[in-house]
Amino acid sequence: MKEDTKKFLKELFSGGYRASAIGMSLVIAIFLGAFLGYLLDNYFGTKYVFKIVGLILGIIAGFRNVYTMGKKLK
């Protein structure tokens, strides 16, 4: 295999790894916040209060992770 092709594939796979790591951190943060809100709703007997709060906090945390990871990659 040519050296240029090897270098291109290495950069391609490295970028794919970074993109999937950023996406997974976003998704995990959102689901974790929603799940903790669900558990708190069941514990306190409320309907949707903590689910919504947990979901909002999960979204904020997820986008904060995306921002910090993007800053590191610059």
C-alpha positions in Angstrom: 0.0 0.0 0.0 1.3 3.5 -0.8 2.4 5.7 2.0 -0.1 8.4 1.0 -2.9 5.9 1.2 -1.8 4.7 4.7 -1.6 8.2 6.0 -5.1 9.1 4.6 -6.7 6.0 6.2 -5.0 6.7 9.5 -6.4 10.2 9.5 -9.8 9.0 8.4 -10.1 6.4 11.2 -8.8 8.9 13.8 -11.4 11.4 12.8 -14.2 8.8 12.8 -13.2 7.8 16.3 -13.3 11.4 17.6 -16.7 12.0 16.0 -18.2 8.8 17.5 -16.7 9.7 20.9 -18.2 13.2 20.8 -21.6 11.8 19.7 -21.6 9.1 22.4 -20.8 11.5 25.1 -23.7 13.7 24.1 -26.2 10.8 23.9 -25.0 9.2 27.2 -25.3 12.5 29.1 -28.8 13.1 27.8 -30.0 9.6 28.7 -28.3 9.6 32.1 -30.0 12.9 33.0 -33.4 11.6 31.8 -32.9 8.3 33.7 -32.0 10.0 36.9 -35.0 12.2 36.5 -37.2 9.1 36.0 -35.8 7.6 39.2 -36.4 10.7 41.2 -40.0 10.9 39.9 -40.6 7.4 41.0 -39.0 8.0 44.4 -41.0 11.2 45.2 -44.2 10.2 43.4 -44.3 13.1 41.0 -45.2 12.7 37.3 -42.9 14.7 35.1 -41.1 17.3 37.1 -37.8 15.6 37.6 -37.8 13.9 34.2 -38.0 17.3 32.5 -35.3 18.8 34.8 -33.1 15.8 34.4 -33.5 15.9 30.6 -32.7 19.6 30.5 -29.6 19.1 32.7 -28.5 16.2 30.6 -28.8 18.2 27.4 -26.8 21.0 29.0 -24.1 18.6 30.2 -24.0 16.9 26.8 -23.5 20.0 24.8 -20.9 21.2 27.4 -19.0 17.9 26.7 -19.2 18.5 23.0 -17.9 22.1 23.4 -14.9 21.0 25.6 -14.0 18.1 23.3 -14.2 20.4 20.3 -12.0 22.9 22.0 -9.4 20.2 22.7 -9.4 19.1 19.1 -8.6 22.6 17.8 
